[in-house]
Amino acid sequence: MSIIYKHSYVPLSMYGNVMALLREHVVAKGVHIDIGCGYGAIAEPVRDELGLTYLGFDLAEDGLQSLIERGFDAHVIDLSKLGDTEEIIRQALKERSIASISFLDTMEHLTNGPEVLAMLRRLAEGSKAPLVISVPNITHKDVAVKLLTGRLDITEAGILDHTHFNLFNDAHLRRITASRGWIEVGAKDWLLEQSDQFFPLDSPVLDHRTPLGHTLRSLSVQSNKHALVNQFVRAYIPGERQSIELCVDRTGPERPFLTILFDAYDTPSIEAECILQGLADQTNQDFDIVLIADVSAASKQDVVENACRIFSGRITVHESNQGVRADRLNETTKLIAGRHVTILIAGDRVDPAWVSSLAALESHDTVAVLCVGRVAAADDGSLVKKEAILPVPLTGPVSVAEWAVPGSAIRDLGIIFDRDVGRADLRDFVIQSALLYRVSSSAAPVVSRDNDYAAGPDENVDAESYLKLLTKLNGVPILLPAYSAEKIERLSKTPRIVELASASPLLSQFIASFPRHAPSGTTQAKQSGPRPFLSVVMRTQGDESRVGTLREALLTLAGQTSQNFEVLLVVHTSDSERYAIVKNLVAEFPSELTQRIQLLQCEAPGRSSPLNLAVNHIRGQYVAVFDDDDLLFAHWVETFEELAKKSPGTMLRTVTARQEFKMVADGESWRSRAESWFTLAWHAQYDAIEHLRSNFTPFMSMAFPAAVFNDIGLRFDERLSTAEDWQFSTRVAMLCGVCSTSDVTAIYRWWTNGHSSSQLIPRDEWITNRQKIIARLNEQPVLLPPGSTSKLVDLLDEVIELRKKVGFLEASLTKPKAPPRKQSNAKPAIPTSHKSGVDKREINRAQRQLRELLESRSWRSTKPLRLMLNRLRGQKGSGLTPDKLPKSVEANQRLIQQVQKSLSWRITAPLRIAISLSRRVNGKNEK
């Protein structure tokens, strides 16, 4: 037996859990049989703590020899020969009674596990001897998520041990043991958040800090209650053998179309009868009902009896004493038999065609959340249809009767009703389901609300519940359905209200949208020696006009404070002379740099071709792209290293300053000349929603985990002639998340005389590529990081308010003036119960932005300048102070614009860059 299977007994381990089960279930003295004992890790505890006689059995003699040397009885058995094995065990027992049996980490190595269990059952006949089994869990989250990227990492030992013949999950283990006459009586599974399969460490599907990793982990843990189980450790006692098929039937049970959960707990009898009559009138009766009621109430007994008579054989009455609706609904989840499930509450009114309308949607899309139109009372009493802005109902009124969620959302994905969001529990249930399934909708208005219940909990939830729901959604990544990107892009371009007034199964679809793009015939670079931290990809065309800028770019690499990088310099040309020019230029540099530069030649057309060629040769843990005409500060690599330590596996982002340059002729050569001072033209922090609209991150500001190339197989889109960095980084950010810093680490040279793609490529081509990128993003689900829900809700609230404002303005222009009315003491209606909270958040956000500007060093350091200018103008004081800010959004935004356009702010742009650099130097000196 290999030494890798030699384990010592430790109380806090799988073996400790085995002993806990034995202590709990052993009821008599006698012999403990350990099948597949190995080195007998539990031999001493069984003898010393339980007072049992230990007998070990195994095929490998080295472990048995160890037991014999320690004073234990041990015997050789071959479990492939069960007749001989049973006889050897009975002879070793010598008529002694069996007190307990252990079968640890062995059944997965066998091809006849069920037959061995049957043999052990025969040995235990007539006794109450417990059997304790341990087997690895193939459904641990680490194995599950890696399979999505095509990784099945067979190892020397562990969950995917190379000697395993059998795989186990909870259900399969239960079937095998029950079929051989073993009844489970206890479980102490060994849990590990990170199993032996938690590698590679830079994989975005494993790291729960990335949006993709967080989403996959949450889905795995939510849908599989054993997702963190490394080994199943179970206790059994002898029982009757059950007739169970070990193989699962693919077809599954026959199910009705719809299960209707009717929560009649607090519903008056007359209202419950009205809803049940609406169900009896349905033209499609392919449904069953779970009626939740407090049958102790005498007034409900007649309702229940009448319902059981009308829906005989199709209704289950669930008696509940839970006062919280979410708890009542969660009690009924095991009663859901339908392919889809919906909920009815007091006040819901359904048209006779309601079930038929939902069933018609299912006939076109069986794996989707179904949504039918609804009607509601307008101000004039008429019925009007209400439409959602997005397929996912993040805002606006929601009646769950409009929605039918696949039953698999509860049975397979483990979605529950969340009591922690209060009265928003039904809204949350629909949202959680719609985020993971497609939404198939119909405009048929077959659901309405009774006016007596118009203010019910699902029409407009109270402000407290709304904020709880928003906080929950805002704290996790959010997966939006395909075609959401276009809507978000439109929302993010919407003018501010005051300015205009004054003038998903989605997860599988998301993963499928990131196929492996590695060109056929290419192989990954061989890993020889330690991996550098960073692979720097550079592309150049070998043009004589860019030789000088390439030399300067390489000089900035040579001067890095961290030299933990390699360079892949791709010459994008078929001209051998240009390639020679670049080769000779590289030879000018010291060997310390040149030995880390790999020179490649790419003849394929397109800006992305040299990038894709380079990534096939990367060895680094991260990859950054640095063009031949830009400049780096000395701490560029070092900053990326620090960010990677802080948040490994995420996309890294720094800040790049912009500076205008001009190419000037110098005899027969060209040189660059600065035309301006530095400006900070891009955001200090990455905003995922803003990046759906446009690119705010230069290429050299980013470093991508190598795993997105090596494991997920992403490549740059060679169909794009511009903006390939924007398209690629947006996809990586969705997968890995972003770790940002406000440190300035590079200079983007903005050429003013036609020496860059922004001047050489026509504007129409840039616009076309932008439209292509948005269209492709729009065709796939969008995974947004935590915090995005609030931004989306704010945008939606703003659009709704804007539409109201526009409608009011249009009406005021077209309507004749009405005669003045008498003043009324009635208070104006509040549009929604959470609007005041939205307004307050807007004000706080605007004040916070303004306060950050006023408290910045740039603003404080120029206070004397403002004092002097104000005195020259005859004004007193220096103007704005952080402790006295306006109380309106509009006033704060106006002042923010004034500050950013002021002379004080513009002249201190170099100061902000210098402070960033100084901070870096001081940090190094402190070290």
Beta strands, then each sheet from edge to edge (+ up, - down):
strand 1: 31-35
strand 2: 53-58
strand 3: 73-76
strand 4: 98-104
strand 5: 131-136
strand 6: 182-187
strand 7: 190-191
strand 8: 229-238
strand 9: 258-263
strand 10: 287-293
strand 11: 315-319
strand 12: 340-344
strand 13: 348-350
strand 14: 368-377
strand 15: 383-385
strand 16: 403-406
strand 17: 438-449
strand 18: 478-480
strand 19: 534-540
strand 20: 565-572
strand 21: 597-602
strand 22: 622-625
strand 23: 631-632
strand 24: 651-666
strand 25: 669-674
strand 26: 702-705
strand 27: 738-751
strand 28: 782-784
sheet 1: 3+ 2+ 1+ 4+ 5+ 8- 6+
sheet 2: 3+ 2+ 1+ 4+ 5+ 8- 7+
sheet 3: 11+ 10+ 9+ 12+ 16- 14+ 15-
sheet 4: 11+ 10+ 9+ 12+ 16- 14+ 17+ 13-
sheet 5: 18+ 28-
sheet 6: 21+ 20+ 19+ 22+ 26- 24+ 25-
sheet 7: 21+ 20+ 19+ 22+ 26- 24+ 27+ 23-
end
